[in-house]
Amino acid sequence: MSSGTPQGVVSQCGIGIDIGGTGTKGGIVDLATGQLVGERFRIPTRHVGIVFPAIIKNGVALSAANVDKSWINTNVDALMTETLGREVEALNDADGAGLAEAHYGAGKGKEGLVMVITLGTGIGSAMILNGQLVPNAELGHLEIDGFDAETKASAAAREREQLPWKKWAKKRLQRYFSHVEFLFSPSLFVIGGGVSKNSEKFLPYLELRTPVEIAALRNNAGIVGAALWAQQCRDAQAAKPVIDPVK
Ligand code: BGC
């Protein structure tokens, strides 16, 4: 908040990002005064990672459960690369969160199948087997009791139906997680998404064989995973052997 804002009144803020040829700058802007709030960041411009709530195969969005249907078949990598003038690599949002948790967070160093389930507008899922991401699991769309699971067990469903946390956990989450557990027998569940900051309101009610942890990176796992994914793609490109074209 700027010093000109009366105490107790939160003014409207926006996030500004300036992508340049050599550096990317950004910050939070108080839109009432045009002042930057807090620190400005600047990093050298390299690859940019983006996570997106859809199946992303070779950079192309192949579904659109909670975003406009016009995204289907859009090459997100190409569109963003052209728009930003930087190499952009896109990845499913839950896969990004999963990658981040497996590398830095609750799944770090864990053997076997780690399943990161994000509870937000939809239900996102990431499967990480011995540290390796198996992308695009889309387990939020399992059909359970005749319903697309995310329409009943997502955080948005709890809010929409104004369910108390306990009831949502004991009925909806319990049904969802026990079904996923039955199908995959993971070694660990990691719960992420916006609700991860309220874990004490639902975690005590879940009864599962599988250990459950809350995403260590909370709702930032997607951002961290996007940056990591961009770096992994850049490293993979650099490691590719240069093959002379057949004459
Ligand atoms: C989408 C997934 C996404 C999840 C969380 C689902 O509706 O199908 O691709 O990961 O929501 O955003």
Boltz pocket constraint, residues with backbone or C-beta under 6 A from the ligand:
constraints:
  - pocket:
      binder: B
      contacts: [[A, 52], [A, 53], [A, 54], [A, 55], [A, 63], [A, 65], [A, 66], [A, 92], [A, 93], [A, 94], [A, 95], [A, 118], [A, 120], [A, 121], [A, 122], [A, 123], [A, 124], [A, 125], [A, 138], [A, 140], [A, 150]]
      max_distance: 6.0
